[in-house]
Each structure stands twice: as structure tokens, then as C-alpha cells.
């Protein structure tokens, strides 16, 4: 496995159990559907910029991981976080205690309020990313949110289309 292929695979391995959430705990405002431009990294991974707590963050799309954001950035932004008392697990076994938070995220014109996410230290993965010519990133939009938003990626046009849950 090449080092650059390790980036998102490692996030999937290191991420903690996905934030348990339901539609009832999250509020969605905005149009019924939104199409957002994507960018392609040096190794063809897709990423985009989203607003989290009104701050632009770069996130990769990863269908094999839960939605996670870098714990250091969450601390910088003053986002309240809590240990859930649960152990996180990855492909290699225990990954430590699960740290959870709720954030407001904006995907294009779609506003998501109270989105539960997991927070992990991405320092090492960011270093590997930089060393392989990848963009600096702040987290991952994972399968939990992509599924809820019925996400569709158009690889030809490099767009992500999401639908507001009803």
C-alpha cells in the first residue's frame, strides 16, 4: 500500500464508533437539494470546503468512515466536547475513548444544526497528507451524513448533490 493511500484508509481505521444520531436530533434548513463543487486531491480523493460553526474547513468524502473532525480545531473553536464513556473501535481494534460533539455545518445553502460528530486527533494523518502533496484537511464527511442526505457524487462534473431530509 502506498503512503498516500493510507490517508483515508487510516481515518477509517482510527475513527471511533460513528456518532449515534437520528433525524429528530438534527435540524435541516435550506433548499430541498444542493449541488456543491468538489476538488480532487493528488491521489484522486475527493474533498470540499464546508462551514462548521461558521468557519471554513476542508473535509474529505469517505464512505467507509463516520463523520469526524479534528479535535484540535474543535478545541480552537471552543466547541464543547464530551467523552461518551464508550470505547471506539477501528479495523485494528480499540482506538481509545470516543469524544463526541455537536456542530452546526453548512453544505452550500443547506444548514445542518446540532449535528453529532466524533472528534479525533488528526495530527499524524495531516503530516502524512502534507508529505504526499495532499491538501491540508480538517476532517471527513462520512457514510452517516452522506446516507442521511442521500448524497450523490458526479465524478465527471466533480460535484456532490445532497438532499434535505423531509
N, C-alpha and C positions, 0 to 999 in steps of 0.2 A: 504494500500500500504506500503510495507516495505521501509525503508530509502534507501537501496541500489538501489531499483528500481526507486527511484526518480532521480538518476543522469541524465541519458539521457533524460528521460521524462521532466525534468526541463529545460534542454538545449532547447528542442523543444518548451517549453512554453516561455522561456526567450529570445530566439533568435529573432532577428529583421527580418524584411522582407528580404528575400533572395536577395543576390546581383544580380541586374539585369545585365545580360551579354549575349553576343551572341558569337558564334564561331569566328566571324570576329574580336573581340577584344582580343582574346586569341590565342597564338601560341603554337603549339604542335610539339615536335621533339622527335624522337626515333623510336623504333620498332613499328610495326603495333599492337602488343598486348604484354602485360607484365603480368606475374603472380607474385604476391607478397605474402610472408607468413604473416599470421595473428596470433595474440595471443588472448587467451580467458581470460577475467578477472574473478574474483571470482564469479561474478553473471552471467557469460556466455556472457557478452557483448564482441564484437569483436573490437580489436584495432590493430594498426600498427604504425611503425615509418616511417615518411616521412621527406624529406628535404624541408625546407621552407627557402628561401634566404640562402641556403647552411647550415642551422642549423637543426640538427635532432630534430623533435618534435613528441610527441606521440599524436595520434588522434584516437578517436573512430569512428566507422562506425555508422551513424544514418540516416536511410531512411526517418525519419519524421522531419528532420531539414535541414536548409540550411547549407552550409559550413561556419563555424565560427572558428576564432582563438582568443585566449586570448589577450585582449587589452594590458595587462601589458607586455607580451612577445613581442608584436609588437612594443611597445614603447622602450623596451630594445634593440631591433634590429634596431631601427631608421627607421622603415617603415613609410612613410608618410601616414597619415590618414586624413579623412575629414568627417565632418558632412554633410549628404546629404540634410538636410532640411526636410527629411521625418520622420514621426513617425514610430517607429517599433511596431509591434503587435504580441502578443502571444495568447495562448489559454485563458489567463486571462484578456486580454485587452491590453491597451497601455504598452509598455515595454521601452519607452524612445526614444531619438533621435537615428537614425541609423548612425553608424560610419562605413565608408567603407574604404577599402584599396585595393591595387593590389599587389600581391605577385608572386614570382616565386616558383613553387613547383615541386619536383621530386618524382615520384612514381616508384620505381625501376629504370628502364632505361628510363622511359618516362618523359620528361621535359615539364613542362607547364609554359609558360611565360605570365605575365600580367593577372593572374587570379584574378578577383574581388572577394572579400570576405567581410563578415561582421566581425567586431571586438566587442567583449563584455567582460565584467569583469567576469571571471570565478572563482574568489576567493572563494566564498561561496560553489560553486559546487565542487571545488577541496578539500575543507575541509571535506565535506560530503563524498567524494570519499575516502580520506585517512582514515577517521573514519570507513569505511566499508571494509577496506583491499583492496581497488581498487588501480590500479596503478596511479601515478601522470600523468596528461594528460594536453595537451596544446590546444585542440580544437576538432572539429568534421569535418569529411568529410561527407557532407550531400547529399541529393537527387539531388540537382542541378548538382554537379560534377559527382556523380555516374551515373546519367542519360546520361550526355554528353559523358561519357567514356564507356557506355554500360556495366557497371560493373556486374560481376557475382561472387557470393560468393560460394565457395565449402566448406560446413560445415564439411564434412568428412575429407578433406585434410587441412582444415584451410588455404585457400588461397583466394585471391582476384585477379581476372583477369580483366584487363581493356583494352580497345581498343582505339588507337589513332584515333580521328575523321579525316575523309578524307577531 
